[in-house]
Amino acid sequence: MSQKGKLPELQILNSNNLTEQFHGRVLEFLNHGCSAQFCMIWFSPATKFGKREVMATDSLLKFNPKGCLMILSKSMDSGSGYRILKPLLDGGFKVKALTPDLPFLVKNTPAETWLQEL
């Protein structure tokens, strides 16, 4: 395939220490008596998680105080992401950013073949 027709490498597809720990980290997080489980996907840089997103997250958790919110995001699963979420954590809310393991998430689904072909 020519350079022009080649797909760009997507960083989210690369494995690292956090992606390999994904399943265990999810199970550990959800093992804290969640009355409801919510999942958000965040592809943008952590710096783009602004006031609007924090307010939406805060509202969700205020109306579901015993709920758990997982944010699937490589950028939010970082020091800067933690600083953004810290006020919610200090408020007693259960929120955690996790770097997703895409091969694990799509295993045994039609998307598994698609991902392998990338």
C-alpha positions in Angstrom: 0.0 0.0 0.0 1.4 3.4 -0.8 2.3 5.9 1.9 -0.7 8.0 0.9 -3.1 5.0 1.3 -1.6 3.8 4.6 -3.7 4.2 7.7 -2.1 6.3 10.5 -1.1 4.4 13.6 -3.5 5.1 16.4 -2.0 5.5 19.8 -5.1 4.1 21.5 -4.4 0.7 19.8 -1.0 0.4 21.4 -0.7 -1.8 24.5 1.1 -0.6 27.6 1.2 -1.4 31.3 -2.2 0.3 31.9 -4.0 -1.5 29.1 -2.8 -4.8 30.3 -4.2 -4.0 33.8 -7.6 -2.8 32.4 -9.8 -5.8 33.4 -8.4 -6.0 36.9 -8.7 -2.3 37.5 -12.4 -2.3 36.3 -13.3 -5.2 38.5 -11.6 -3.6 41.5 -13.3 -0.3 40.9 -16.8 -1.8 40.4 -16.4 -3.9 43.6 -17.3 -0.9 45.8 -21.1 -1.3 46.0 -22.2 0.7 43.0 -26.0 1.2 42.8 -25.6 2.1 39.1 -22.7 1.8 36.7 -21.9 4.5 34.1 -19.3 4.6 31.4 -18.0 7.6 29.5 -15.5 7.5 26.6 -13.1 10.4 26.3 -10.8 10.5 23.2 -9.7 14.1 23.6 -6.7 15.4 25.6 -7.4 15.7 29.3 -7.0 19.5 29.0 -10.2 19.5 26.9 -12.2 18.0 29.8 -13.5 21.4 30.9 -16.1 23.0 33.1 -19.0 21.7 31.1 -17.8 18.1 31.3 -17.0 18.4 35.0 -20.5 19.9 35.7 -22.1 17.1 33.7 -20.2 14.5 35.6 -21.0 16.2 38.9 -24.7 16.3 38.0 -24.8 12.6 37.1 -23.1 11.6 40.3 -25.2 14.0 42.5 -28.4 12.3 41.2 -26.8 8.9 41.5 -24.6 9.3 44.7 -23.9 5.6 45.0 -23.2 5.2 41.3 -19.8 4.5 39.8 -18.6 6.3 36.7 -15.7 4.8 34.6 -14.1 7.2 32.1 -12.4 5.1 29.4 -9.6 7.4 28.4 -5.9 7.2 28.0 -5.5 11.0 28.5 -7.7 11.1 31.6 -5.9 8.1 33.1 -3.0 10.4 34.0 -1.8 12.9 36.6 -3.6 15.8 34.8 -6.8 13.7 34.5 -6.6 12.9 38.2 -6.2 16.6 39.1 -9.3 17.3 37.0 -11.4 14.6 38.8 -10.0 15.2 42.3 -12.8 17.6 43.3 -15.3 14.9 42.5 -13.3 12.3 44.4 -13.0 14.7 47.3 -16.8 15.0 47.2 -17.1 11.3 47.8 -18.1 10.3 44.3 -16.9 7.1 42.7 -15.2 8.1 39.5 -12.2 6.6 37.8 -10.4 7.1 34.5 -9.1 3.9 33.0 -6.9 3.4 29.9 -9.0 0.9 27.8 -7.7 -2.4 26.5 -9.5 -2.4 23.1 -8.6 -6.0 22.2 -10.2 -7.1 25.5 -13.3 -5.0 25.0 -14.0 -6.3 21.5 -13.0 -9.9 22.1 -15.6 -12.3 20.6 -17.5 -9.5 18.9 -17.6 -8.6 15.2 -15.3 -5.7 16.0 -12.5 -8.1 16.9 -11.9 -9.0 13.3 -12.0 -5.4 12.3 -9.4 -4.4 14.9 -7.1 -7.3 13.9 -7.2 -6.1 10.3 -6.2 -2.5 11.2 
